[in-house]
Amino acid sequence: MRRRPAISLGLALLLLAPIPAAFADERPAVGEGRISVVGRARSETPPDFASVEIGVEARGATPAAALDSASASVKAVLALAAEFKVPEADLGTSAVTLQPVTRSVRQSDGSFAEKPDGYRATNTVRVRLAEMARLGDLMRRALDGGANRIDGVGFGLRDPEAAEAAMRSAAMKDARAQAERLAEAAGVTLGRVLAIQSPATSTPPPIAFAAPAPMRAKHGGVPVPLVAGTIETAADVSATFAIAP
């Protein structure tokens, strides 16, 4: 005959003992009332810097001649940036290219063939300017000094994380306010927070105003008119609250 193992009285009492409150509190009871809301916040913040990419495109019979010509004009752009007191940390080369150029030549049989026609070099510098009101003047003087391409203008925030964190905090406050109004309307008492998720849904990051269309040089003009506008920062938070007993 097989013998069944005996369970000691101490172990049986341990199995029958109630779960301590510290553990029971971590698992809401089945059917416990909850209120779930999505808090949202947004703000329109003026940018605190402007950025522009100023480029030089030059042609030459040899690779060196094309690149040297572009480099000379870019040095003038960097000197202009220094005149505007732009710190080195706000300057950077964004692109340097060098490629052969061809031209179509009509053959004796009437067909066309591509023949070498020197080289084209480009050098583009990104400039970030805190004094946004002077950006138009900087662009005009850069064009007058030899630059012949402006690939884009953008406005941004130096500390976008701080703006986003402030919006997340505001969104959480909005979520709690919504939950409190719902609890009051239902005649119940709002309890502790059970869950928080931010963002509540997948949303793209805020995008600053930008003007990427190329601009060609026109000498003798006035400073380029620019409008910075504002940068929208938004956040949403999904929060679930318990209904207090």
N, C-alpha and C positions, 0 to 999 in steps of 0.2 A: 504494500500500500504506500502511495506517495504522500509525503508529509508536506503540508502547507507551511511556509515560513510565518512565524509569529510576528506581529507588529507590536512594538513596545507601547506601553501606555503613554510615555512621554512623546513619542513620535505622533501617535494618534491625536493627542491634545494639540500638538503643533500644527497639524494639518487642519484642525477645526478652528484654530485661532483666527480672529478677524484680521484683515489686511491693515497695517498701520496707516494712519491718515496721510502721512507724507507720500506714500506710494499711491494710495487711492486717489489723491488729488491730481495726479498726473494723468489719470484716465477718466475723462468725464463720463458720468453714468449714461447708460443707454437711454435715449429719449430726453436728455438734458436740453433745455431750450437754448437756442443760439440766435444771434443776429449777425448777418454778414452784409457788409457794405463795401463800396469802392469809393475812397476819397480821392479828390482831384484838386490840383492847384496849377496855376499858370501865371506867368508874369512876362511883361515886355520890358526888357532891360536895354538901355542904351549901350552900344559897344564901347570898349575902352581902348581899342587900337584898330588901325586900318593896315591892310597889307596889300602890296602891289608887286607884280612881277614885271620888271622892266628888262627888255631884251634888245640885243643888237644882232642884226643879220648882215653879213658882209660877204662879198664875192672877191675871188682872187685867182690869178693864173695858176698858183701852186697852193698846196695845202697850208704851208706856212704863211703865205701872203694873206690868205683868207682868214686864218685864225688870228694872225697878228692885228689885222684891221679890226676884227670884232673885239679883241682884247683891249685895244687902245680906247675904244669908245666905252667899254665897260669900266675901265679905270676912271673915266670921267664921271660915270654914274656913281661910283663909290666915293669919289671926292665930293660930289654933290651931297650924298647922304651924310658925309662927315660935316659938311657945312650946315646941314639941317640938324646936327647934333644927334644923329641916330647912332645908338651904341652898337658895337660889333656883334653883340648877342642877337640883335634884331636884323642882321644882315646874313644872307646866305646864298650861295650859288644853287640854283634849282635845275639848270640844264646847260650842257655844253655839247654841241653837235658839230660834226664835220663830215661832209659828203661830196662826192663828185657831182658835177652838173653836166647835163647833155643838152644838145639842141638838135632839132630836126633839120636835116639837109636834104634838099631835093636832088635825086640822082638823075643821070642822063636818060635813064629809061622811064622817068616820070615818078618812080617810087621815092619814098622818103626813108632815110636812115638816121639813127641817132649817133651824133658825133660828140666827143668830149668837148666841154666848154668851160673848163676851170673847176673851181670848187666853191662851195657855200659853207660858211661857218656861222654858227649862232652861239650866243652866250647870254644866259638869262640870270638875273639876280633878283632875289626876293627881298623886299624892304618892308619892315614893319614899323609903322609910325604911330607914336602915341598922340601927337598933335594932329588930329584928323583934319582940322580946318586947313592945314598946310599941304594936304596930300595933292590937291589939284595943282598947286604951284610947283610941287616937287615933280609931278609928272610932266608938266609943260616944260620946265627947265631941263629935264632929262632928255626930252625929245629934241629940244633946241641944241643940246650938247652932243647929239650924235645917236642917241637911241632911236630905233625905228619900229619898235614893237612893244605893245603892252598886252600881255596875255590874260590878265585878270585882276580884278579888284575885289577884295573881301573885307568884311568887318567881323570882329570877334571879341571874345572876352579872354583876358589873360588867366583867369581862374574860373573856368566853366564848372568845375566840380563843386565849388562853393555855392554857385547859383543853383545847381541841381540838388545839392543837399538841402538847401533852404526850401526848395519846392517839395521835396519828399517829406520834410517836417511839416510843412503846411498841409500837404495832402493827408497826412496821418491825423492832424487836428481836424480836418474836414470829415474824415471817416468817423472819428469819435463823436463829433457833433451830430452827424447823421444818425448814428446808432443811439445816441441819447434821445433824439427827437422821436425815433421809432419806438424806443422803450417807453417813453412818456405817453405816446399815443396809445400803446397797447396796455398801459396800466401795469407795467412790470419795472423791475429795477435792473439797471445794466450792471453786469458783473465784470470779471477780469477779461483781459485779452487772451484768446485761445490761439490765434494764428495771425501772422502778418506776412504779406507777400508784396514785394515791390521790385519791379513794376507789376501791376495787376495783370497786364497783357504785354506782349512783345510790341514795343513801339520804337520807331527809328529815333536816333539822337537828334537834338535840335540843330538846324542848319542855318548858318548866318547868310545874310544877303551876299550875293556874289554876282560879278559881271564878267564872265569868262570870254566874251567875244573879243577877238583881236582888234587892236586899234593901230592904225598907221600914222606916221608922223605928218603933221601939218605945221610948218614953221610959221612964226609970226602971229600965233593965235593967243587967246587968253587962257588963264588957268582952267583946267578941265573941271566943270561943275560936277560935284558928287553929293549924294545924299546918303548918310549913314543909316538912317532908319533905326529900327530896334531889333533885338534878337529875342525870339520867344523861347522861354524855358518852361517845360511842363513836366509834371510827374503824377502818377496815380499809385494808390496803395490799396490793396485788398486786405480787409481786416475782418476777423470773426471774433465776436464777443459772446461770453456766456451770459445767460439771464440768471441773475442772482436768485437763490431760493427765498 
